[in-house]
Amino acid sequence: MDPKGVGTIEVQLNNTAAQLLASLCVELGTEDATGVLSQALGVLDLCVKSKAKGSRVCIINSLGETSEVVI
């Protein structure tokens, strides 16, 4: 692992994570699994940083109802 975040790292996924990644790639219409992982990590980072500040990340559905993202 690269603690400074300047290099690349190799990640092994278990079966469940690999299936979820493949499913997301299909749904997003891409074969760029690394890009999908980067987007997912970006959302997780947003949630963690928001929680640390006492804020929340919410999803708003088409009816205007909100659901909090809980980590």
LUMMARRO-46072 format. One record per residue (C-alpha): residue in three letters; residue number from 1; y, x, z. Coordinates in steps of 0.02 Angstrom, whole numbers, plus 32768, in hexadecimal, padded with zeros to 4 digits. Layout:
REM LUMMARRO-46072
{type->ala seq->NUM py->Y px->X pz->Z}
...
//
This chain:
REM LUMMARRO-46072
{type->met seq->1 py->8000 px->8000 pz->8000}
{type->asp seq->2 py->80AF px->803B pz->7FD8}
{type->pro seq->3 py->811C px->801E pz->8073}
{type->lys seq->4 py->81BC px->8047 pz->8017}
{type->gly seq->5 py->819A px->7FC9 pz->7F8E}
{type->val seq->6 py->81C0 px->8040 pz->7F00}
{type->gly seq->7 py->8113 px->8053 pz->7EB5}
{type->thr seq->8 py->8086 px->7FE1 pz->7E83}
{type->ile seq->9 py->7FF4 px->7FAA pz->7EEE}
{type->glu seq->10 py->7F4B px->7F65 pz->7EC2}
{type->val seq->11 py->7F1A px->7EBF pz->7F11}
{type->gln seq->12 py->7E6D px->7E74 pz->7F21}
{type->leu seq->13 py->7E65 px->7DB7 pz->7F2B}
{type->asn seq->14 py->7DDB px->7D50 pz->7F78}
{type->asn seq->15 py->7D8E px->7CC5 pz->7F10}
{type->thr seq->16 py->7DFF px->7C3D pz->7F53}
{type->ala seq->17 py->7E9F px->7CA0 pz->7F32}
{type->ala seq->18 py->7E63 px->7CD2 pz->7E85}
{type->gln seq->19 py->7E3E px->7C1D pz->7E57}
{type->leu seq->20 py->7EE8 px->7BE6 pz->7E97}
{type->leu seq->21 py->7F3F px->7C6F pz->7E34}
{type->ala seq->22 py->7EE0 px->7C40 pz->7D97}
{type->ser seq->23 py->7F09 px->7B88 pz->7DB0}
{type->leu seq->24 py->7FC3 px->7BB0 pz->7DC5}
{type->cys seq->25 py->7FC2 px->7C1B pz->7D28}
{type->val seq->26 py->7F78 px->7B8A pz->7CC6}
{type->glu seq->27 py->7FF4 px->7B0E pz->7D0F}
{type->leu seq->28 py->8086 px->7B82 pz->7CEA}
{type->gly seq->29 py->8043 px->7BA8 pz->7C3B}
{type->thr seq->30 py->803D px->7C64 pz->7C53}
{type->glu seq->31 py->7FBE px->7CF0 pz->7C57}
{type->asp seq->32 py->8035 px->7D5C pz->7CBF}
{type->ala seq->33 py->7FDC px->7D55 pz->7D67}
{type->thr seq->34 py->804D px->7DDE pz->7DAC}
{type->gly seq->35 py->80E6 px->7D75 pz->7D84}
{type->val seq->36 py->809B px->7CDE pz->7DDA}
{type->leu seq->37 py->8074 px->7D47 pz->7E74}
{type->ser seq->38 py->8125 px->7D8C pz->7E74}
{type->gln seq->39 py->816E px->7CDC pz->7E6F}
{type->ala seq->40 py->80FB px->7CA1 pz->7EFA}
{type->leu seq->41 py->8129 px->7D37 pz->7F67}
{type->gly seq->42 py->81E1 px->7D13 pz->7F46}
{type->val seq->43 py->81CC px->7C62 pz->7F88}
{type->leu seq->44 py->816E px->7CA2 pz->8021}
{type->asp seq->45 py->81F8 px->7D23 pz->803F}
{type->leu seq->46 py->827C px->7C99 pz->8036}
{type->cys seq->47 py->821B px->7C31 pz->80B5}
{type->val seq->48 py->8203 px->7CC1 pz->812E}
{type->lys seq->49 py->82BA px->7CF8 pz->8125}
{type->ser seq->50 py->82F7 px->7C44 pz->8137}
{type->lys seq->51 py->828A px->7C2A pz->81D0}
{type->ala seq->52 py->82CC px->7CCB pz->821F}
{type->lys seq->53 py->837E px->7C87 pz->820A}
{type->gly seq->54 py->834F px->7BDF pz->8256}
{type->ser seq->55 py->8357 px->7B89 pz->81AD}
{type->arg seq->56 py->82D3 px->7B26 pz->8150}
{type->val seq->57 py->8295 px->7B1E pz->809D}
{type->cys seq->58 py->8271 px->7A6E pz->8061}
{type->ile seq->59 py->8228 px->7A20 pz->7FC5}
{type->ile seq->60 py->8279 px->7981 pz->7F84}
{type->asn seq->61 py->820A px->790C pz->7F1F}
{type->ser seq->62 py->8240 px->7896 pz->7E94}
{type->leu seq->63 py->8261 px->780C pz->7F15}
{type->gly seq->64 py->82D9 px->787B pz->7F76}
{type->glu seq->65 py->825F px->7891 pz->8006}
{type->thr seq->66 py->8258 px->793D pz->8055}
{type->ser seq->67 py->81C8 px->79A4 pz->8096}
{type->glu seq->68 py->81E4 px->7A43 pz->80F9}
{type->val seq->69 py->8187 px->7ADF pz->80C1}
{type->val seq->70 py->8130 px->7B20 pz->815D}
{type->ile seq->71 py->80EF px->7BD2 pz->8168}
//
